[in-house]
Amino acid sequence: MAQPLDLVFSALSDPTRRAILAMLLEDDMAVTDVADPFEMSLAAISKHLGILERAGLISQERRGRVKWCKLEPGALKPASVWMQGFGQFEPVNLDAFERFLQAELPGDDAD
């Protein structure tokens, strides 16, 4: 059980991957659309997506010539259960997780 948890926590340790997860909370996205907001190559984004997929946090599928990414929210459950063992954490709530990700990501402070 430690290895899947290691993969999830490792995947969540990177701000780019957390930003990708936040984007996928909205809807499935094509890989090229995932890459758009980032100032890095498509190859670098693909590596991040591969890490997220190996951790089970996302799935990828080819639809015609386009590769799509989908959030797999159930993948956070084992990490949530593990954290609950410390008695300080509530079960993962995806709405709360989305708010957390938005707070962690550099936002547009032009309001």
N, C-alpha and C positions, 0 to 999 in steps of 0.2 A: 504494500500500500504506500510505502514511502516514495517510491519512484514516481507514480502519477502526481502526488502532491508536490514533489520537487519540481516536476515539469510545470505545473500550474503556477507555483510561486515564482519560479524563474521567469516564466513568460510575463507575469504581472509586474516584474521588477523593472521593466523598461518603459519609459514614458511614451515612446512611439507606439508600442503595442497596446498600452492602456488607451491611447487616443484612438487607435483602430477599433478597439472593443467599443468605445463610446460611440463611434460612428455607426457601427453595426447594430447598436441598440435600436436605431431608427428603422432599419430595413436591410435586406440583403443588398450587396453592392458588387459591381464588377471590380476586378482587381485594379483596373486603370482608374476607376473612380476613387477607390481607396487611396491610391497613390497621389492623386491630384493635389491635396493640401500640403503635402510634405515636400521639402526641398532635398530630395534624395532620389536616387535612380530607381527605376522599376525593379531592377534586380535586388536592390537593398530592401524594398518593400516586400518583395516575394520571399526573401529570407525571414523577415519578421512574420509574415503570414504562415510560413512553414513552421516556425516555432509555436505560434498560436495553435496551429492545426495539430501538431504533435502533442501539445498539452491537452487537446480535446476541447479547447475554448471556442474554436471555429471549425467549420467544415468548408471545403471548397469543392465545387463541381463545375464541369464544363457544360455549358449550354450553347451548342453550336460552336462558334469560334471564340466565345467569350468565357472566361473563367470567373465564376461568381463565388463570393464569400458569404457565409451565414453564421451568425452568432449561435453558439450552443450553450444556452444559459445553464442547463443542467450540469455542466462540467464544473461549475463552482460549488456544487453541493458538497463533495468530499472535503474541500478546503473549509467550507463553512462548518461542517460537522467537526472537523479537527479543531478549529478555533473555538467552537463552543465548549470543547473539553477544558478550556482554561477558565470558563465561567464568566468571561468578561465580554463575550461577543454574542450578538444576536444572529439568528440565521440570516443568510444573505438574502436581501430584498433587492430585486433588480432596479426598482425605482431609486432606492437609496444608493445603490452602486452607481447608477447613472449620475446622480448628484455628486457623489464622491469623485467620479472621473472628471466631471465638468469643473469641479473646484480645483482639481489637481492640474488641469491643463491650462496653459496660458490662454487667456481669453481676450476678447476685444474689449478693452476698458474705455471705449470711446463714449459710453453713456453719459 
